Every structure is written in structure tokens, then in C-alpha cells.
Amino acid sequence: MLSVALGKAAAEPLRLLLLGAHADDIEIGCGGTVLELIRRYPRVSVHWVVLTSDSIRGDEAAGGASRFLEGAKEREVLIEAFRDGYLPYSGERVKDYFEALKARVSPDLIFTHYRDDGHQDHRLVCELTWNTFRNHLILEYEVPKYDPDIGSPNLFVHLDESLAETKVRHVIEAYPSQASRPWFTGDTMRAIMRLRGVEARAATYAEAFYCRKLILAWP
């Protein structure tokens, strides 16, 4: 299996934009990869955006971001209060928000939701990401849920066992309000990472992404 590098030396600045419709989406979808990037790029700066929240979920989202971004050189965490489950019906306001975000953030790499995700909020976030950021590397992450929407990703990031366990621990500890949900378990997160690890020929775990556009640059 061939590997593709980011094209950024470890000593160079790396700017990330992480987009999640809900609290815990970013952590579950790409938390391990974020931890790996922070470990490898000491000059990483992160814009972490959660679009829907209430008082409880907002506090949890702030805590989750703090855990995952502990080693980042610079960070900005934006937790907004759009209504959970209703993002497509607030489309004009959400679109305006993305346009304002574009005016102040110029990332090297963007993580957003999977285009064919079964949740309507997730799909809108992905659509607006592509509509707004037209000259950026965008990776779409997956979130396991009741909807059978797991697809066939084409880009993988290997995670060693220690990093995968750190991801799981951070997510479970950051979101006690979700503990009653039958899918919100460490086993669920480990299972999807192990499956993607098998597909990526990893010794342990991997996170998987959908990369719609990629330019092959010559060294």
C-alpha cells in the first residue's frame, strides 16, 4: 500500500480546521489523527468548531477540545448554539457562519463530516465545507451511529495502541451525558478503528477518511 505525505516538514507550521456538527463528533471521527498530528507537528495551530450545543453539551465540548488539544501550540475553540438536528432548516444562518469563518481562517488541512453520512446535520456541514473552502485539502471523517452509513474510505491514518486508547479514554471521560447511549462505548470506537486498521494493513488501529480531491505534487 502506497503512502502520501502531507508535504509539510515537522518544523513548519501546520494549520488545522476541525468542523463538527455536534459535541463529540470531532473527537470520535478524527481524534486519534489530531493527537498524532499534534505529536508530529510542534507548531500546529487548530481551529476547533462545534456548531450545535446547549449548556451541558457545550461544557462537555469545551472539555473534550481541551483534552485533545493539550499539546497544540495555538488553539481556538468555537462552540456555537445552533439547534441540534435542525441545521438544514437554519441553512442561511449556517451558511453565513461558514462565510465568516472563511474570512478569518486559512487552514492547510480541514476535517469535516462524511458526505453520505446518515445524519442531516452532518451532511450539511460537509456540503458547506466544500462549498466554502475550494482550495484546501479536505478529509471527511466517519461517526458510527444507528444509521448504517459506514462506507468505503480511501485514506487511512495508522494509530498505535497507546494513541487509540488515549482517544477512547478522552472521549468517554469528556462526555458523561452520553453514557446511557448504547453505542457510546469504548468497544464501539475500538471496533471501528480496528476494522479500519485491518483495511489499512495496520498492526493495530487506524482512522479512516474520504479524500475527494488530491493533487499529486512532485518532489
NUSE-902376 format. One record per residue: residue number from 0; chain; residue in one letter; z, y, x of N, C-alpha, C in turn. Coordinates in nm, 3 decimals. Layout:
BEGIN
[NUM,"A","A",[Z,Y,X],[Z,Y,X],[Z,Y,X]]
...
This chain:
BEGIN
[0,"A","M",[0.000,-0.120,0.086],[0.000,0.000,0.000],[0.000,0.124,0.089]]
[1,"A","L",[-0.092,0.218,0.065],[-0.103,0.338,0.145],[0.000,0.443,0.101]]
[2,"A","S",[0.045,0.523,0.198],[0.141,0.629,0.170],[0.073,0.765,0.190]]
[3,"A","V",[0.120,0.864,0.114],[0.070,1.001,0.125],[0.189,1.091,0.154]]
[4,"A","A",[0.178,1.175,0.255],[0.287,1.267,0.291],[0.275,1.396,0.212]]
[5,"A","L",[0.384,1.468,0.204],[0.385,1.594,0.131],[0.307,1.703,0.203]]
[6,"A","G",[0.287,1.690,0.331],[0.219,1.795,0.406],[0.312,1.907,0.446]]
[7,"A","K",[0.443,1.881,0.442],[0.544,1.978,0.483],[0.630,1.916,0.592]]
[8,"A","A",[0.639,1.982,0.705],[0.730,1.935,0.809],[0.873,1.954,0.763]]
[9,"A","A",[0.962,1.871,0.815],[1.102,1.876,0.771],[1.166,2.013,0.797]]
[10,"A","A",[1.119,2.083,0.899],[1.179,2.213,0.932],[1.125,2.326,0.845]]
[11,"A","E",[1.021,2.300,0.768],[0.962,2.404,0.684],[1.038,2.418,0.553]]
[12,"A","P",[1.032,2.535,0.491],[1.092,2.550,0.357],[1.016,2.466,0.255]]
[13,"A","L",[1.089,2.411,0.160],[1.028,2.335,0.051],[1.085,2.387,-0.080]]
[14,"A","R",[0.998,2.433,-0.169],[1.042,2.493,-0.296],[1.013,2.397,-0.411]]
[15,"A","L",[1.117,2.362,-0.484],[1.105,2.268,-0.595],[1.132,2.337,-0.728]]
[16,"A","L",[1.056,2.300,-0.828],[1.083,2.340,-0.966],[1.105,2.214,-1.047]]
[17,"A","L",[1.222,2.199,-1.106],[1.259,2.083,-1.185],[1.274,2.125,-1.330]]
[18,"A","L",[1.197,2.063,-1.418],[1.194,2.101,-1.558],[1.242,1.986,-1.645]]
[19,"A","G",[1.339,2.013,-1.731],[1.388,1.912,-1.823],[1.406,1.968,-1.962]]
[20,"A","A",[1.363,1.895,-2.062],[1.382,1.941,-2.199],[1.530,1.940,-2.237]]
[21,"A","H",[1.602,1.839,-2.187],[1.742,1.819,-2.226],[1.829,1.802,-2.103]]
[22,"A","A",[1.958,1.826,-2.121],[2.054,1.791,-2.018],[2.043,1.643,-1.989]]
[23,"A","D",[2.043,1.606,-1.866],[2.036,1.472,-1.805],[1.894,1.420,-1.785]]
[24,"A","D",[1.791,1.486,-1.841],[1.653,1.440,-1.821],[1.614,1.441,-1.674]]
[25,"A","I",[1.641,1.551,-1.606],[1.601,1.565,-1.466],[1.671,1.460,-1.381]]
[26,"A","E",[1.801,1.446,-1.403],[1.879,1.353,-1.321],[1.831,1.209,-1.338]]
[27,"A","I",[1.806,1.169,-1.464],[1.762,1.033,-1.490],[1.619,1.012,-1.441]]
[28,"A","G",[1.533,1.111,-1.463],[1.392,1.094,-1.430],[1.360,1.102,-1.282]]
[29,"A","C",[1.425,1.193,-1.210],[1.388,1.213,-1.070],[1.507,1.245,-0.981]]
[30,"A","G",[1.627,1.212,-1.026],[1.747,1.246,-0.949],[1.750,1.185,-0.811]]
[31,"A","G",[1.708,1.060,-0.799],[1.708,0.996,-0.667],[1.610,1.063,-0.572]]
[32,"A","T",[1.494,1.100,-0.624],[1.394,1.167,-0.541],[1.443,1.305,-0.497]]
[33,"A","V",[1.512,1.375,-0.586],[1.569,1.505,-0.550],[1.672,1.488,-0.438]]
[34,"A","L",[1.758,1.388,-0.449],[1.856,1.363,-0.343],[1.786,1.331,-0.211]]
[35,"A","E",[1.679,1.254,-0.217],[1.605,1.218,-0.095],[1.538,1.341,-0.033]]
[36,"A","L",[1.477,1.426,-0.117],[1.413,1.546,-0.065],[1.514,1.640,-0.001]]
[37,"A","I",[1.630,1.655,-0.062],[1.734,1.741,-0.005],[1.783,1.683,0.128]]
[38,"A","R",[1.791,1.552,0.137],[1.834,1.488,0.261],[1.731,1.509,0.372]]
[39,"A","R",[1.603,1.509,0.338],[1.498,1.517,0.438],[1.455,1.660,0.471]]
[40,"A","Y",[1.479,1.754,0.379],[1.435,1.893,0.398],[1.555,1.986,0.393]]
[41,"A","P",[1.611,2.022,0.507],[1.732,2.106,0.508],[1.709,2.247,0.454]]
[42,"A","R",[1.583,2.290,0.444],[1.555,2.425,0.395],[1.500,2.422,0.252]]
[43,"A","V",[1.538,2.323,0.176],[1.487,2.312,0.039],[1.554,2.414,-0.052]]
[44,"A","S",[1.474,2.474,-0.139],[1.526,2.562,-0.244],[1.481,2.506,-0.378]]
[45,"A","V",[1.571,2.510,-0.476],[1.548,2.441,-0.603],[1.571,2.535,-0.720]]
[46,"A","H",[1.475,2.535,-0.812],[1.492,2.598,-0.944],[1.504,2.483,-1.043]]
[47,"A","W",[1.619,2.475,-1.109],[1.653,2.364,-1.199],[1.662,2.421,-1.339]]
[48,"A","V",[1.574,2.378,-1.429],[1.564,2.439,-1.562],[1.587,2.334,-1.670]]
[49,"A","V",[1.687,2.358,-1.754],[1.715,2.275,-1.872],[1.694,2.363,-1.994]]
[50,"A","L",[1.607,2.320,-2.085],[1.565,2.409,-2.193],[1.654,2.404,-2.317]]
[51,"A","T",[1.714,2.290,-2.349],[1.798,2.282,-2.469],[1.941,2.248,-2.429]]
[52,"A","S",[2.036,2.308,-2.499],[2.177,2.279,-2.472],[2.263,2.337,-2.583]]
[53,"A","D",[2.387,2.291,-2.586],[2.492,2.355,-2.664],[2.610,2.371,-2.569]]
[54,"A","S",[2.727,2.406,-2.621],[2.839,2.436,-2.532],[2.879,2.314,-2.449]]
[55,"A","I",[2.883,2.196,-2.511],[2.924,2.076,-2.439],[2.815,2.030,-2.343]]
[56,"A","R",[2.694,2.018,-2.392],[2.584,1.970,-2.310],[2.549,2.069,-2.200]]
[57,"A","G",[2.566,2.198,-2.228],[2.540,2.298,-2.126],[2.634,2.285,-2.008]]
[58,"A","D",[2.762,2.264,-2.037],[2.860,2.245,-1.929],[2.828,2.118,-1.850]]
[59,"A","E",[2.790,2.013,-1.920],[2.755,1.889,-1.851],[2.632,1.908,-1.763]]
[60,"A","A",[2.533,1.979,-1.815],[2.411,2.003,-1.738],[2.440,2.081,-1.610]]
[61,"A","A",[2.528,2.179,-1.620],[2.566,2.256,-1.501],[2.636,2.166,-1.400]]
[62,"A","G",[2.721,2.078,-1.449],[2.789,1.985,-1.360],[2.694,1.886,-1.296]]
[63,"A","G",[2.599,1.836,-1.375],[2.501,1.744,-1.320],[2.417,1.809,-1.211]]
[64,"A","A",[2.370,1.930,-1.236],[2.290,2.001,-1.136],[2.371,2.024,-1.009]]
[65,"A","S",[2.498,2.058,-1.024],[2.584,2.083,-0.908],[2.597,1.958,-0.822]]
[66,"A","R",[2.611,1.842,-0.886],[2.623,1.718,-0.810],[2.496,1.687,-0.732]]
[67,"A","F",[2.382,1.702,-0.796],[2.257,1.663,-0.731],[2.209,1.766,-0.630]]
[68,"A","L",[2.250,1.890,-0.644],[2.201,1.996,-0.556],[2.300,2.037,-0.449]]
[69,"A","E",[2.399,1.955,-0.427],[2.506,1.992,-0.334],[2.454,2.030,-0.196]]
[70,"A","G",[2.353,1.960,-0.148],[2.304,1.987,-0.013],[2.187,2.084,-0.005]]
[71,"A","A",[2.143,2.140,-0.117],[2.029,2.231,-0.116],[2.066,2.364,-0.050]]
[72,"A","K",[1.974,2.419,0.026],[2.001,2.548,0.091],[2.012,2.659,-0.011]]
[73,"A","E",[1.920,2.660,-0.110],[1.922,2.760,-0.216],[1.903,2.689,-0.349]]
[74,"A","R",[1.965,2.744,-0.452],[1.951,2.683,-0.584],[1.963,2.789,-0.692]]
[75,"A","E",[1.890,2.767,-0.799],[1.906,2.847,-0.921],[1.902,2.749,-1.037]]
[76,"A","V",[2.009,2.748,-1.115],[2.019,2.659,-1.229],[2.013,2.742,-1.357]]
[77,"A","L",[1.912,2.714,-1.439],[1.892,2.787,-1.564],[1.910,2.689,-1.680]]
[78,"A","I",[2.010,2.714,-1.763],[2.038,2.628,-1.877],[2.020,2.711,-2.003]]
[79,"A","E",[1.913,2.681,-2.077],[1.878,2.762,-2.192],[1.930,2.697,-2.321]]
[80,"A","A",[1.914,2.768,-2.432],[1.976,2.725,-2.558],[1.874,2.704,-2.669]]
[81,"A","F",[1.752,2.662,-2.633],[1.658,2.624,-2.738],[1.715,2.504,-2.813]]
[82,"A","R",[1.672,2.483,-2.936],[1.729,2.379,-3.020],[1.674,2.241,-2.985]]
[83,"A","D",[1.764,2.149,-2.959],[1.728,2.012,-2.924],[1.647,1.948,-3.037]]
[84,"A","G",[1.533,1.889,-3.001],[1.448,1.821,-3.098],[1.347,1.910,-3.167]]
[85,"A","Y",[1.353,2.040,-3.143],[1.269,2.135,-3.216],[1.179,2.218,-3.123]]
[86,"A","L",[1.164,2.178,-2.999],[1.085,2.261,-2.907],[0.942,2.287,-2.957]]
[87,"A","P",[0.871,2.187,-3.011],[0.735,2.217,-3.057],[0.730,2.319,-3.170]]
[88,"A","Y",[0.839,2.330,-3.245],[0.842,2.424,-3.358],[0.889,2.562,-3.314]]
[89,"A","S",[0.927,2.573,-3.187],[0.958,2.702,-3.126],[0.858,2.730,-3.016]]
[90,"A","G",[0.737,2.680,-3.034],[0.638,2.680,-2.928],[0.606,2.816,-2.869]]
[91,"A","E",[0.597,2.918,-2.952],[0.562,3.050,-2.900],[0.670,3.102,-2.806]]
[92,"A","R",[0.796,3.085,-2.846],[0.907,3.132,-2.761],[0.916,3.050,-2.632]]
[93,"A","V",[0.893,2.920,-2.642],[0.899,2.837,-2.523],[0.783,2.871,-2.429]]
[94,"A","K",[0.665,2.896,-2.485],[0.551,2.937,-2.405],[0.580,3.068,-2.332]]
[95,"A","D",[0.638,3.164,-2.401],[0.676,3.291,-2.336],[0.773,3.267,-2.222]]
[96,"A","Y",[0.865,3.173,-2.243],[0.962,3.142,-2.139],[0.891,3.088,-2.013]]
[97,"A","F",[0.795,2.999,-2.034],[0.722,2.945,-1.920],[0.643,3.053,-1.848]]
[98,"A","E",[0.584,3.144,-1.922],[0.508,3.252,-1.859],[0.599,3.341,-1.775]]
[99,"A","A",[0.719,3.367,-1.825],[0.815,3.446,-1.748],[0.860,3.371,-1.624]]
[100,"A","L",[0.876,3.240,-1.637],[0.916,3.157,-1.524],[0.809,3.160,-1.415]]
[101,"A","K",[0.683,3.153,-1.455],[0.573,3.156,-1.359],[0.572,3.285,-1.278]]
[102,"A","A",[0.614,3.393,-1.340],[0.611,3.522,-1.273],[0.717,3.534,-1.163]]
[103,"A","R",[0.817,3.446,-1.166],[0.926,3.459,-1.069],[0.946,3.337,-0.981]]
[104,"A","V",[0.872,3.229,-1.005],[0.889,3.106,-0.928],[0.753,3.060,-0.877]]
[105,"A","S",[0.745,3.030,-0.747],[0.622,2.979,-0.689],[0.653,2.851,-0.612]]
[106,"A","P",[0.661,2.738,-0.681],[0.706,2.614,-0.617],[0.596,2.543,-0.539]]
[107,"A","D",[0.638,2.462,-0.443],[0.546,2.371,-0.374],[0.527,2.243,-0.455]]
[108,"A","L",[0.630,2.204,-0.528],[0.629,2.078,-0.599],[0.705,2.094,-0.730]]
[109,"A","I",[0.645,2.045,-0.839],[0.705,2.055,-0.971],[0.729,1.916,-1.027]]
[110,"A","F",[0.847,1.894,-1.084],[0.877,1.771,-1.157],[0.891,1.807,-1.305]]
[111,"A","T",[0.819,1.733,-1.388],[0.824,1.758,-1.532],[0.816,1.624,-1.605]]
[112,"A","H",[0.816,1.630,-1.737],[0.812,1.508,-1.817],[0.675,1.443,-1.817]]
[113,"A","Y",[0.674,1.316,-1.850],[0.552,1.235,-1.863],[0.472,1.280,-1.985]]
[114,"A","R",[0.343,1.295,-1.967],[0.255,1.347,-2.071],[0.259,1.265,-2.200]]
[115,"A","D",[0.271,1.134,-2.189],[0.269,1.047,-2.306],[0.408,1.000,-2.346]]
[116,"A","D",[0.509,1.077,-2.310],[0.646,1.046,-2.350],[0.657,1.046,-2.502]]
[117,"A","G",[0.739,0.954,-2.555],[0.753,0.943,-2.699],[0.832,1.055,-2.764]]
[118,"A","H",[0.904,1.135,-2.687],[0.985,1.243,-2.745],[0.903,1.371,-2.750]]
[119,"A","Q",[0.903,1.435,-2.865],[0.820,1.554,-2.884],[0.859,1.669,-2.791]]
[120,"A","D",[0.988,1.685,-2.763],[1.031,1.791,-2.671],[0.976,1.765,-2.531]]
[121,"A","H",[0.981,1.639,-2.487],[0.932,1.604,-2.354],[0.783,1.633,-2.341]]
[122,"A","R",[0.707,1.595,-2.444],[0.562,1.616,-2.438],[0.527,1.764,-2.430]]
[123,"A","L",[0.599,1.847,-2.504],[0.569,1.990,-2.500],[0.599,2.048,-2.362]]
[124,"A","V",[0.709,2.007,-2.302],[0.743,2.058,-2.169],[0.633,2.022,-2.071]]
[125,"A","C",[0.582,1.898,-2.078],[0.473,1.858,-1.989],[0.348,1.941,-2.016]]
[126,"A","E",[0.313,1.956,-2.140],[0.193,2.033,-2.176],[0.200,2.175,-2.122]]
[127,"A","L",[0.313,2.239,-2.140],[0.328,2.377,-2.094],[0.336,2.386,-1.942]]
[128,"A","T",[0.387,2.282,-1.878],[0.388,2.281,-1.732],[0.246,2.288,-1.678]]
[129,"A","W",[0.159,2.202,-1.731],[0.020,2.200,-1.685],[-0.056,2.325,-1.728]]
[130,"A","N",[-0.023,2.377,-1.843],[-0.088,2.498,-1.893],[-0.050,2.621,-1.812]]
[131,"A","T",[0.071,2.620,-1.757],[0.125,2.738,-1.690],[0.102,2.736,-1.540]]
[132,"A","F",[0.123,2.621,-1.478],[0.114,2.609,-1.332],[-0.013,2.531,-1.298]]
[133,"A","R",[-0.118,2.603,-1.263],[-0.251,2.544,-1.249],[-0.292,2.514,-1.106]]
[134,"A","N",[-0.212,2.554,-1.009],[-0.249,2.533,-0.869],[-0.131,2.476,-0.793]]
[135,"A","H",[-0.065,2.379,-0.852],[0.056,2.322,-0.795],[0.052,2.170,-0.801]]
[136,"A","L",[0.129,2.107,-0.713],[0.145,1.963,-0.720],[0.251,1.932,-0.825]]
[137,"A","I",[0.209,1.858,-0.929],[0.297,1.827,-1.042],[0.315,1.677,-1.051]]
[138,"A","L",[0.438,1.633,-1.055],[0.471,1.493,-1.074],[0.547,1.477,-1.205]]
[139,"A","E",[0.500,1.385,-1.288],[0.562,1.361,-1.418],[0.656,1.241,-1.409]]
[140,"A","Y",[0.781,1.262,-1.448],[0.880,1.155,-1.440],[0.899,1.087,-1.574]]
[141,"A","E",[0.967,0.973,-1.573],[0.989,0.894,-1.694],[1.138,0.887,-1.726]]
[142,"A","V",[1.167,0.883,-1.858],[1.304,0.872,-1.905],[1.312,0.752,-2.000]]
[143,"A","P",[1.387,0.649,-1.966],[1.399,0.534,-2.057],[1.470,0.573,-2.185]]
[144,"A","K",[1.423,0.517,-2.298],[1.480,0.553,-2.427],[1.441,0.448,-2.530]]
[145,"A","Y",[1.472,0.475,-2.657],[1.439,0.382,-2.764],[1.288,0.365,-2.781]]
[146,"A","D",[1.213,0.473,-2.763],[1.067,0.465,-2.778],[1.007,0.380,-2.667]]
[147,"A","P",[0.919,0.286,-2.699],[0.855,0.203,-2.597],[0.739,0.276,-2.530]]
[148,"A","D",[0.772,0.375,-2.447],[0.668,0.460,-2.391],[0.654,0.446,-2.240]]
[149,"A","I",[0.715,0.343,-2.182],[0.703,0.323,-2.038],[0.560,0.282,-2.006]]
[150,"A","G",[0.497,0.355,-1.916],[0.357,0.331,-1.886],[0.335,0.274,-1.747]]
[151,"A","S",[0.221,0.310,-1.686],[0.182,0.258,-1.555],[0.170,0.375,-1.458]]
[152,"A","P",[0.278,0.411,-1.393],[0.275,0.525,-1.300],[0.195,0.492,-1.175]]
[153,"A","N",[0.156,0.596,-1.102],[0.071,0.575,-0.985],[0.127,0.635,-0.857]]
[154,"A","L",[0.251,0.684,-0.861],[0.314,0.736,-0.740],[0.460,0.693,-0.740]]
[155,"A","F",[0.507,0.644,-0.627],[0.641,0.588,-0.619],[0.717,0.647,-0.500]]
[156,"A","V",[0.847,0.661,-0.517],[0.935,0.704,-0.409],[1.040,0.596,-0.388]]
[157,"A","H",[1.041,0.535,-0.269],[1.140,0.433,-0.240],[1.280,0.495,-0.230]]
[158,"A","L",[1.378,0.426,-0.284],[1.517,0.468,-0.275],[1.598,0.352,-0.218]]
[159,"A","D",[1.681,0.380,-0.116],[1.767,0.273,-0.068],[1.882,0.253,-0.168]]
[160,"A","E",[1.953,0.143,-0.151],[2.055,0.107,-0.249],[2.164,0.212,-0.260]]
[161,"A","S",[2.204,0.270,-0.147],[2.310,0.371,-0.148],[2.269,0.494,-0.228]]
[162,"A","L",[2.145,0.538,-0.209],[2.098,0.657,-0.280],[2.085,0.629,-0.429]]
[163,"A","A",[2.034,0.511,-0.464],[2.022,0.474,-0.605],[2.158,0.470,-0.673]]
[164,"A","E",[2.257,0.415,-0.604],[2.392,0.408,-0.661],[2.454,0.546,-0.674]]
[165,"A","T",[2.424,0.635,-0.579],[2.473,0.773,-0.590],[2.413,0.841,-0.713]]
[166,"A","K",[2.284,0.820,-0.735],[2.220,0.875,-0.855],[2.289,0.826,-0.981]]
[167,"A","V",[2.307,0.695,-0.992],[2.368,0.638,-1.113],[2.508,0.694,-1.133]]
[168,"A","R",[2.586,0.698,-1.026],[2.724,0.748,-1.037],[2.726,0.894,-1.083]]
[169,"A","H",[2.642,0.976,-1.024],[2.638,1.118,-1.063],[2.603,1.133,-1.211]]
[170,"A","V",[2.504,1.059,-1.259],[2.462,1.071,-1.398],[2.574,1.028,-1.493]]
[171,"A","I",[2.633,0.913,-1.469],[2.737,0.861,-1.557],[2.858,0.954,-1.559]]
[172,"A","E",[2.898,1.004,-1.443],[3.016,1.090,-1.435],[2.990,1.229,-1.493]]
[173,"A","A",[2.867,1.277,-1.484],[2.836,1.413,-1.529],[2.822,1.424,-1.680]]
[174,"A","Y",[2.794,1.310,-1.749],[2.761,1.317,-1.892],[2.849,1.225,-1.977]]
[175,"A","P",[2.978,1.252,-1.983],[3.066,1.167,-2.065],[3.032,1.171,-2.214]]
[176,"A","S",[2.968,1.277,-2.261],[2.933,1.285,-2.403],[2.830,1.181,-2.443]]
[177,"A","Q",[2.761,1.123,-2.346],[2.656,1.026,-2.376],[2.704,0.881,-2.363]]
[178,"A","A",[2.830,0.863,-2.331],[2.881,0.729,-2.301],[2.869,0.632,-2.419]]
[179,"A","S",[2.869,0.684,-2.541],[2.862,0.596,-2.659],[2.721,0.547,-2.689]]
[180,"A","R",[2.622,0.606,-2.624],[2.483,0.565,-2.650],[2.456,0.433,-2.578]]
[181,"A","P",[2.404,0.332,-2.649],[2.388,0.200,-2.588],[2.293,0.195,-2.470]]
[182,"A","W",[2.199,0.289,-2.461],[2.104,0.289,-2.350],[2.158,0.362,-2.227]]
[183,"A","F",[2.264,0.441,-2.246],[2.313,0.526,-2.137],[2.411,0.446,-2.051]]
[184,"A","T",[2.358,0.360,-1.968],[2.440,0.276,-1.881],[2.380,0.273,-1.742]]
[185,"A","G",[2.464,0.239,-1.646],[2.414,0.223,-1.511],[2.312,0.111,-1.502]]
[186,"A","D",[2.332,0.005,-1.582],[2.238,-0.107,-1.580],[2.097,-0.064,-1.622]]
[187,"A","T",[2.090,0.024,-1.722],[1.958,0.072,-1.766],[1.888,0.145,-1.652]]
[188,"A","M",[1.960,0.233,-1.586],[1.899,0.311,-1.478],[1.862,0.223,-1.359]]
[189,"A","R",[1.949,0.130,-1.326],[1.918,0.039,-1.216],[1.796,-0.048,-1.250]]
[190,"A","A",[1.788,-0.091,-1.377],[1.679,-0.180,-1.417],[1.543,-0.114,-1.399]]
[191,"A","I",[1.530,0.010,-1.447],[1.400,0.076,-1.436],[1.368,0.106,-1.289]]
[192,"A","M",[1.471,0.143,-1.209],[1.445,0.168,-1.067],[1.411,0.039,-0.993]]
[193,"A","R",[1.471,-0.072,-1.033],[1.440,-0.200,-0.966],[1.299,-0.246,-1.002]]
[194,"A","L",[1.261,-0.230,-1.130],[1.126,-0.265,-1.171],[1.023,-0.184,-1.093]]
[195,"A","R",[1.046,-0.054,-1.083],[0.952,0.030,-1.009],[0.956,-0.004,-0.860]]
[196,"A","G",[1.072,-0.048,-0.811],[1.079,-0.093,-0.673],[0.991,-0.214,-0.648]]
[197,"A","V",[0.989,-0.308,-0.741],[0.903,-0.425,-0.729],[0.757,-0.381,-0.725]]
[198,"A","E",[0.720,-0.290,-0.814],[0.581,-0.243,-0.820],[0.541,-0.167,-0.694]]
[199,"A","A",[0.640,-0.102,-0.630],[0.613,-0.022,-0.510],[0.636,-0.099,-0.382]]
[200,"A","R",[0.662,-0.230,-0.393],[0.690,-0.314,-0.277],[0.806,-0.259,-0.195]]
[201,"A","A",[0.908,-0.210,-0.265],[1.029,-0.162,-0.201],[1.129,-0.276,-0.188]]
[202,"A","A",[1.212,-0.269,-0.086],[1.314,-0.373,-0.067],[1.420,-0.365,-0.176]]
[203,"A","T",[1.442,-0.245,-0.230],[1.546,-0.228,-0.331],[1.491,-0.156,-0.454]]
[204,"A","Y",[1.500,-0.023,-0.455],[1.470,0.054,-0.574],[1.360,0.157,-0.548]]
[205,"A","A",[1.307,0.213,-0.656],[1.212,0.323,-0.648],[1.217,0.403,-0.777]]
[206,"A","E",[1.179,0.529,-0.768],[1.149,0.610,-0.887],[0.997,0.623,-0.894]]
[207,"A","A",[0.946,0.632,-1.015],[0.801,0.633,-1.035],[0.757,0.759,-1.107]]
[208,"A","F",[0.636,0.804,-1.075],[0.583,0.927,-1.129],[0.434,0.911,-1.162]]
[209,"A","Y",[0.388,1.003,-1.244],[0.247,1.011,-1.279],[0.190,1.135,-1.211]]
[210,"A","C",[0.096,1.112,-1.119],[0.032,1.222,-1.048],[-0.110,1.236,-1.100]]
[211,"A","R",[-0.135,1.337,-1.181],[-0.265,1.353,-1.246],[-0.372,1.408,-1.152]]
[212,"A","K",[-0.330,1.496,-1.059],[-0.427,1.557,-0.969],[-0.367,1.565,-0.829]]
[213,"A","L",[-0.447,1.526,-0.732],[-0.402,1.528,-0.593],[-0.523,1.553,-0.504]]
[214,"A","I",[-0.515,1.647,-0.413],[-0.623,1.676,-0.320],[-0.592,1.609,-0.187]]
[215,"A","L",[-0.687,1.534,-0.135],[-0.673,1.472,-0.006],[-0.707,1.574,0.101]]
[216,"A","A",[-0.607,1.613,0.179],[-0.625,1.712,0.284],[-0.635,1.641,0.418]]
[217,"A","W",[-0.728,1.686,0.503],[-0.749,1.622,0.632],[-0.654,1.680,0.736]]
[218,"A","P",[-0.597,1.596,0.823],[-0.506,1.647,0.928],[-0.581,1.728,1.030]]
